Each structure stands twice: as C-alpha cells, then as structure tokens.
Amino acid sequence: MEEPSTQHRIIDSNCYLGAWPMRRLRVNTASDLVELARENGVDRCLVSPLDAIFHEDYPEANRRLVDELQKFKGRLLAVPIENPQSPLCSKAVLGAARIVPSYHGYTPLGKRCRRFLREREAEGTTVFVSLRMRDERLNQPMFKLRPTNVKDLVSSLDGVPDLNVVVNNARAGEVEELLSKGTEHIRAGCEWSFPVGFIEKMVDAHGDRKLVYGSNAPLHYYQSSLLQVLMADISEKSKGRILGRNMKDALRCL
C-alpha cells in the first residue's frame, strides 16, 4: 500500500491495542500498530487499552499498555482508560485519560463523572471521551449498549469550561451539536463516516480548530477516516490543523 500523499504531520487521536471480545483484530501488538500507521503516513498515535474496558482490574491493563509502548515513544503515546465509577480510579499521571461511559455503565451527568472531570480540569489533564466503540447496530445481543448521550455530555462539560476534551466516535449529528454548543476546549474526532461535504460544512460554520483526526483503529479500517479529511475541499492549512495541529494544541505533551 502506498502512503497517502500529504505534507502534513498526522496525529491519530483514537487508537487501541488489546483484545476485542466479539471478533479477532489483525492489529495485536504495538509493532503492528506502528507499521499500520507508517503505511498510512501517520506520525503518531494516541493509544488506549481495550482490555481496560472489560477487565475488573483495569489499571493493570493500563500499566501493561504503558510498558508495551516504551519502545515506541516517538510514535505511540499511551492514553489510559479510567472509570470514574470505580474505587480504582486514580489521578491521571500521563497528562491524558480516556473514558467510555456507555461500557462502564454511567452517564456524564452522574456525580462521580462530574467530579472526575473537575479533578482532571484542575490537573490540566486532557480527557478523551468515546461516545461508542463500534456501530451499536453491530453489537452482539449481550452488548446492546446505547452510546453516550451527547446532550448529557455537553451539559456536564459546561461545568468544566477550561478542560480540554476530545470526543471520539461521534456521528455527524453529534459532532454538529458538540461544535455548536461546546466551548473552544471541546474538539471532535473525524473517525466516523460523515456525509459528503460535512467536514467542509463544519469548517465553514465553526472554523478549523475544533476537529481532530482519529481512526478508531483497529476496530475501523484506517484509510476510511483518513481519506475523508485528505479529500475534503478545504485549505491545506485547515487540513494541517485537523490532521495534527489541533491535537497538539489539546495535548501539550505531544
């Protein structure tokens, strides 16, 4: 596969490693992910552990991921998954944390989630929120989970106006709501398949600083999300912001 032709430094805000209980994933190791990113011209990936979604001792899954990524510091950055409902939830130490409310059984309006967000705001931590992991229509019967309600998320984020938040795996309508009602610190990922012209519409309406690139790899095919940004009818400057610069602004340790 040829690398996409782009002059921009690409940062992927939404990657994972680990096991997925409903199907085998072809990207299983950090080396696999580095190679996949290289093939697609991506410079750096922010990686969360799928095991931390499903394991009771999820901090151990976070630690295993950090250890695995040690050899790839220039390419892969760990974003631990936290569960505000769990007594194991601790202070963020890497400058970033991801939450998956629908899989951990809470809403952003809950007291513990609101407290978690306030604490992360005080620490200067960037919080990534996955509204869903896969299209909910494809889930097995035992995983009939509803995605996180974007209206609830926006309402909860009103209480933490200085918190840098990246919302991943949002559909087009959810992205539009986030960008229209959220603050300058709320950014939305471009990993879902959007209608033709949607990225152009969002840039026209809200500027080019509130979208970031994400792939949801290896649960999604890599090029589908990347090409919709590369092929968007927007300026090269705007593409550069979406593909990398906006994520760099949101997460200072990049």
C-alpha positions in Angstrom: 0.0 0.0 0.0 1.3 3.4 -0.9 1.4 6.1 1.7 -1.2 8.9 1.1 0.4 11.9 -0.4 0.3 14.6 2.3 2.7 17.3 3.5 1.1 17.3 7.0 2.3 15.8 10.2 -0.6 13.5 11.2 -1.5 12.6 14.8 -4.2 9.9 15.3 -6.2 10.8 18.4 -8.0 7.5 18.7 -6.2 4.1 18.5 -6.4 0.9 20.6 -4.5 -2.2 21.4 -5.7 -5.4 23.2 -8.4 -7.9 22.7 -12.0 -7.3 21.5 -14.4 -9.9 22.7 -16.6 -10.1 19.6 -14.0 -10.6 16.9 -10.3 -11.1 16.2 -8.3 -8.0 15.5 -5.5 -8.1 13.0 -3.5 -5.4 14.8 -2.4 -7.1 18.1 0.9 -5.5 19.1 2.5 -2.1 19.3 4.7 -3.1 16.4 1.6 -3.9 14.3 0.2 -0.5 15.1 3.4 1.3 14.2 3.5 -0.4 10.9 -0.2 0.3 10.1 0.4 4.0 10.9 3.5 4.1 8.8 1.7 2.6 5.8 -0.9 5.4 6.1 1.6 8.3 6.6 0.6 8.8 10.3 3.4 10.1 12.5 2.0 9.5 16.0 -0.9 7.6 17.6 -2.6 8.1 20.9 -3.3 4.5 22.1 -5.8 3.2 24.8 -6.1 -0.4 26.0 -9.2 -2.3 25.0 -8.6 -4.6 28.0 -9.2 -1.7 30.4 -12.8 -1.6 29.1 -13.5 -5.1 30.1 -11.1 -6.1 32.9 -12.1 -5.7 36.5 -8.5 -4.6 37.4 -8.4 -2.1 34.6 -5.4 -0.1 36.0 -3.3 -3.3 35.4 -4.4 -3.2 31.7 -3.3 0.5 31.6 0.1 -0.4 33.1 0.7 -3.2 30.6 0.0 -0.8 27.7 2.4 1.7 29.1 5.1 -1.0 29.3 4.4 -2.2 25.8 4.7 1.3 24.3 8.1 2.1 25.9 10.0 1.0 22.8 7.9 3.3 20.6 8.0 6.6 22.5 8.3 8.6 19.3 5.4 7.0 17.6 2.9 5.8 20.3 1.6 7.6 23.3 -0.5 5.8 26.0 -3.9 7.3 26.9 -5.1 5.2 29.9 -8.8 4.4 30.3 -10.3 5.4 33.6 -13.6 4.5 35.2 -15.0 7.3 37.5 -17.4 4.7 39.0 -14.6 2.5 40.2 -12.7 2.9 43.5 -9.6 2.1 41.5 -9.9 5.4 39.6 -6.8 7.5 40.4 -5.0 10.7 39.5 -4.0 10.9 35.8 -0.2 10.7 35.6 0.3 10.9 31.8 -1.5 14.1 31.0 -4.3 12.3 29.3 -7.2 9.9 30.1 -10.0 8.3 28.2 -13.5 7.4 29.5 -16.0 5.1 27.9 -19.2 5.9 29.8 -21.6 3.5 28.0 -19.3 0.5 28.5 -18.8 1.3 32.2 -22.4 1.9 32.9 -22.8 5.6 33.8 -23.7 8.9 32.2 -21.7 12.1 32.1 -24.3 13.7 34.4 -23.5 11.4 37.3 -21.9 12.9 40.4 -18.8 10.7 40.1 -18.2 11.6 36.5 -18.7 15.3 37.1 -16.2 15.1 40.0 -13.8 13.2 37.8 -14.0 15.9 35.1 -13.4 18.7 37.7 -10.4 16.9 39.1 -8.9 16.4 35.6 -9.6 20.1 34.8 -7.6 21.1 38.0 -4.7 18.8 36.9 -4.6 20.1 33.4 -5.3 16.6 32.0 -6.8 16.2 28.6 -9.9 13.9 28.6 -10.9 11.8 25.7 -14.5 10.6 25.6 -15.5 7.7 23.4 -19.2 8.0 22.7 -19.3 4.4 21.4 -16.7 1.9 20.3 -18.5 0.4 17.3 -21.7 1.0 15.5 -24.2 -0.1 18.1 -26.2 -2.0 15.4 -23.4 -4.4 15.0 -23.1 -5.4 18.7 -23.8 -8.8 20.0 -27.1 -9.2 22.0 -25.2 -9.2 25.3 -23.6 -5.9 24.3 -26.7 -3.9 23.4 -25.3 -0.7 24.7 -26.6 2.8 23.9 -24.0 5.4 23.0 -23.2 8.2 25.4 -25.9 10.9 25.1 -24.2 13.9 23.5 -26.6 16.3 25.1 -25.8 14.9 28.6 -22.1 15.2 27.8 -22.4 18.9 26.7 -24.3 19.7 29.8 -21.7 18.0 32.0 -18.9 19.8 30.3 -20.5 23.2 30.9 -19.2 22.8 34.5 -15.6 22.4 33.4 -15.0 25.2 30.8 -11.2 25.0 31.0 -11.0 21.3 30.5 -9.5 20.1 27.2 -11.8 17.4 25.8 -11.6 15.3 22.7 -14.8 13.5 21.8 -14.2 10.4 19.6 -16.5 8.1 17.7 -19.3 10.7 17.2 -21.7 10.6 14.3 -22.2 13.7 12.2 -25.2 15.0 14.1 -23.4 14.6 17.4 -20.3 16.4 16.0 -22.5 19.2 14.9 -24.1 19.5 18.3 -20.7 19.4 20.1 -19.2 22.1 17.9 -22.3 24.4 18.1 -22.8 24.2 21.8 -19.4 23.4 23.2 -16.5 25.7 24.2 -13.3 26.3 22.4 -11.8 23.5 24.5 -14.1 20.8 23.1 -12.8 19.1 20.0 -14.4 16.3 18.0 -12.8 13.4 16.1 -13.3 12.6 12.4 -13.2 8.8 12.7 -16.8 8.1 11.8 -18.0 8.1 8.2 -19.5 11.5 7.5 -21.8 12.6 4.7 -20.0 14.1 1.7 -19.3 17.8 2.4 -19.8 17.5 6.2 -16.2 18.5 7.1 -16.4 21.5 4.8 -19.7 22.5 6.4 -18.2 22.2 9.9 -15.1 24.2 9.0 -17.3 26.9 7.4 -19.6 27.1 10.4 -17.1 26.7 13.3 -13.6 27.2 11.9 -10.8 24.7 11.6 -9.7 24.4 15.2 -12.4 22.1 16.6 -11.9 18.9 14.6 -9.1 16.4 15.1 -8.2 13.3 13.1 -8.9 9.9 14.6 -9.1 6.4 13.2 -10.7 4.1 15.8 -8.1 1.5 14.7 -8.1 -1.4 14.7 -11.9 -1.6 15.1 -12.3 0.5 11.9 -10.4 0.4 8.7 -7.6 3.0 8.8 -8.0 4.7 5.4 -11.7 5.4 5.5 -11.4 8.1 8.1 -8.1 9.5 6.9 -9.2 9.9 3.3 -12.3 11.9 4.2 -10.0 14.5 5.7 -7.4 14.4 3.0 -10.1 14.7 0.3 -12.1 17.4 1.9 -12.5 20.6 -0.1 -10.8 22.9 2.5 -7.5 24.7 2.5 -4.2 22.9 3.2 -3.8 25.0 6.3 -7.2 23.7 7.6 -6.2 20.1 6.7 -3.0 20.5 8.7 -4.9 21.7 11.7 -7.3 18.8 11.7 -4.7 16.2 10.9 -2.3 17.2 13.6 -2.0 20.7 14.9 -5.3 20.8 16.8 -4.4 17.6 18.7 -1.1 19.1 19.5 -2.8 22.1 21.0 -5.2 20.0 23.0 -2.4 17.7 24.4 0.6 19.7 25.3 2.9 16.7 25.9 2.9 15.8 22.2 
